[in-house]
Amino acid sequence: MRPLYRNIFFFLGIAAVVVMLLTFNTDYPALWAHIRKAGWWFMLVIGVWVVIYFFNALSWRCIIRGSQSQTMPKSCSKNDASVSLGLIYKLTVSGFALNYATPCGLMGGEPYRIMELSPIIGIERATSSVILYVMMHIFSHICFWLVSAILYIFMYTPDATMWPLLVAVIAFCIAAIYFFLRGYKHGLIIKTLRLLGRIPWFGKYARRFSESKQEKLLCIDSQIAALHSQHSAAFYRSFAFEFCARVMTALEIYFILRIFTPDVNFLDCVLIMAFTSLFGNIFFFSPMQLGAREGGFALSVSALSLGSAFGVYTGIITRLREIIWIIIGLALIKMGNRTNTHIALSKQRG
């Protein structure tokens, strides 16, 4: 990636962090009191994400490696360059940092990852691997919500107000899983652009883009379809790593609630994480899901008969953890780029 583009991503992220710090919904003396109260548990909250991002990186690496031997149209440039796990981990953390810091999600992290990988493995493989990982990330979220809704039914006795919500969540998850499996089987890009082409005013730009990039889009779609049909082992390994990462996010809730009481059930933490992420994704357009995340924590812990104050405190600590990891991710954008440039140049010369 050109240094100019990398700097644009970096400074946009810095600007977003400044805005978040200025609009943080608690004063700094109170925030410092919360951190002191958390003690070593706060370090565990920060540290568990080292492992979670590692599982995310492993999931993405399975996709990248699975795309190396896929059958593609002859016109597709097939680059068998390998990408190190260290680079994948760096792009995973920095990509999520950009996504957390931008509204609507997927507005910064995915273009950044594609632009960093393209000189090494080619634009088609870079684009398809990033799209496939985004699909896997969302797919694992949906499966996590489905499992959690069923888990809630077995762990608790839903009342008349909870049953309609649980049925709606289960129905939505089943329909979404079907949609994603169809996308994995037949590809997704061409059909999505065709649907966008029917939208008034915007449609002509979608059609123009589809016609001008038809060959490259076919290559990307062929790689998306090939991962599930021809390399199912890589697909299921990627899903297993990503689903484990989703479950491990409940450890963050577990560590925070242990500050208040030793009587913490990990399965309850899984339910809190599932309901909170579901609530937060409804308001995906908000940077870092500001307000939605805290409200989700308060509602979910109340639904599980825990004090709503626990939810507010959990939301504050989680928000602080996100800011710390956003800063780490932005720092990684500026690190190790000479090595990546050298790899890209050596591949081009070879």
Residue pairs with C-beta under 8 A, 6 or more apart in sequence:
1 112
1 115
1 116
1 118
1 119
1 337
3 337
5 115
6 333
6 334
6 337
9 98
9 108
9 112
9 333
10 330
10 333
10 334
12 98
12 101
12 102
12 108
13 97
13 98
13 101
13 108
13 326
13 329
13 330
13 333
14 330
16 101
16 102
16 287
16 326
17 101
17 323
17 326
17 327
17 330
19 287
20 101
20 287
20 288
20 290
20 323
20 326
21 323
23 290
24 31
24 319
25 291
25 294
25 316
26 34
26 316
31 316
31 320
34 313
34 316
34 317
34 320
35 42
35 320
37 259
38 45
38 256
38 259
38 317
39 259
41 255
41 256
41 258
41 259
42 317
44 255
45 252
45 255
45 256
45 317
45 318
45 321
46 321
46 324
46 325
48 248
48 251
48 252
48 255
49 252
49 321
49 325
51 248
52 245
52 248
52 249
53 89
53 92
53 93
53 96
53 245
54 89
55 241
55 242
55 244
55 245
55 248
56 92
56 96
56 137
56 241
56 242
56 245
57 85
57 88
57 89
57 92
58 85
58 241
59 133
59 136
59 137
59 237
59 238
59 239
59 241
59 242
59 245
60 88
60 92
60 129
60 133
60 238
61 83
61 85
61 88
62 234
62 235
62 237
62 238
62 241
63 129
63 132
63 133
63 136
63 227
63 234
63 238
64 83
64 88
64 121
64 125
64 129
65 82
65 234
66 227
66 231
66 234
66 235
66 238
67 125
67 128
67 129
67 132
67 223
67 226
67 227
68 80
68 82
69 231
70 222
70 223
70 226
70 227
70 230
70 231
71 222
71 226
71 230
72 78
72 124
72 219
72 222
72 223
72 226
73 215
73 218
73 219
73 222
75 215
75 219
76 124
76 219
76 222
77 122
77 124
78 122
78 125
79 120
79 121
79 122
79 125
79 347
81 120
81 121
81 343
81 347
83 117
83 120
83 121
86 336
87 336
87 340
90 332
90 335
90 336
91 112
91 113
91 116
91 117
93 325
93 328
93 329
93 332
94 109
94 112
94 329
94 330
94 332
94 333
95 109
95 110
95 112
95 113
95 329
96 109
96 325
96 329
97 109
97 325
97 326
97 327
97 328
97 329
97 330
97 332
97 333
98 107
98 108
98 109
98 112
98 329
98 330
99 105
99 106
99 107
99 108
99 109
99 110
100 287
100 288
100 322
100 325
100 326
101 108
101 287
101 288
101 326
102 108
102 109
102 287
103 285
103 286
103 287
104 284
104 285
105 284
106 134
110 130
110 131
110 134
112 333
113 126
113 130
114 123
114 126
114 127
114 130
116 340
117 125
117 126
117 129
117 130
118 126
118 127
119 340
119 341
119 344
119 347
119 348
120 126
120 340
120 343
120 344
120 347
121 129
123 216
124 216
124 219
124 220
124 223
125 223
127 220
128 219
128 220
128 223
128 224
129 223
131 188
131 189
131 220
131 224
132 223
132 224
132 227
133 238
135 180
135 183
135 184
135 188
135 224
136 238
136 239
136 242
137 242
138 180
139 177
139 180
139 239
139 242
140 239
140 242
140 243
140 245
140 246
141 246
141 277
141 281
142 173
142 176
142 177
142 180
143 173
143 177
143 239
143 243
144 243
144 246
144 247
144 274
144 277
145 169
145 173
145 274
145 277
145 278
146 169
146 170
146 173
146 174
146 177
147 274
148 270
148 271
148 274
148 275
149 166
149 169
149 170
149 173
149 274
150 170
151 267
151 270
151 271
152 158
152 162
152 166
152 271
153 166
155 267
155 268
155 271
156 304
158 166
162 303
169 278
181 228
183 224
184 224
184 225
184 227
184 228
184 235
185 225
185 228
185 229
186 225
187 220
187 221
187 222
187 224
187 225
188 221
188 224
189 217
189 220
189 221
189 224
190 210
190 217
190 218
190 221
193 206
193 207
193 209
193 210
193 217
194 210
196 202
196 203
196 206
197 203
197 204
197 206
197 207
197 210
199 206
210 217
227 234
227 235
228 235
246 273
247 270
249 273
249 277
250 266
250 269
250 270
250 272
250 273
251 266
251 269
252 273
252 318
252 321
253 269
253 272
253 273
253 314
254 264
254 266
254 269
256 313
256 314
256 317
256 318
257 264
257 269
257 306
257 310
257 314
258 264
259 313
260 310
260 313
268 304
268 306
271 300
271 304
272 297
272 300
272 301
272 304
272 314
275 296
275 299
275 300
275 303
276 293
276 296
276 297
276 300
277 296
278 296
279 292
279 293
279 295
279 296
279 299
279 300
280 289
280 292
280 293
280 296
281 289
282 292
283 289
283 291
283 292
286 292
288 319
288 322
293 315
293 318
293 319
294 311
294 312
294 315
294 316
294 319
296 315
297 311
297 312
297 314
297 315
297 318
298 308
298 311
298 312
298 315
299 311
300 311
301 307
301 308
301 310
301 311
301 314
302 308
302 311
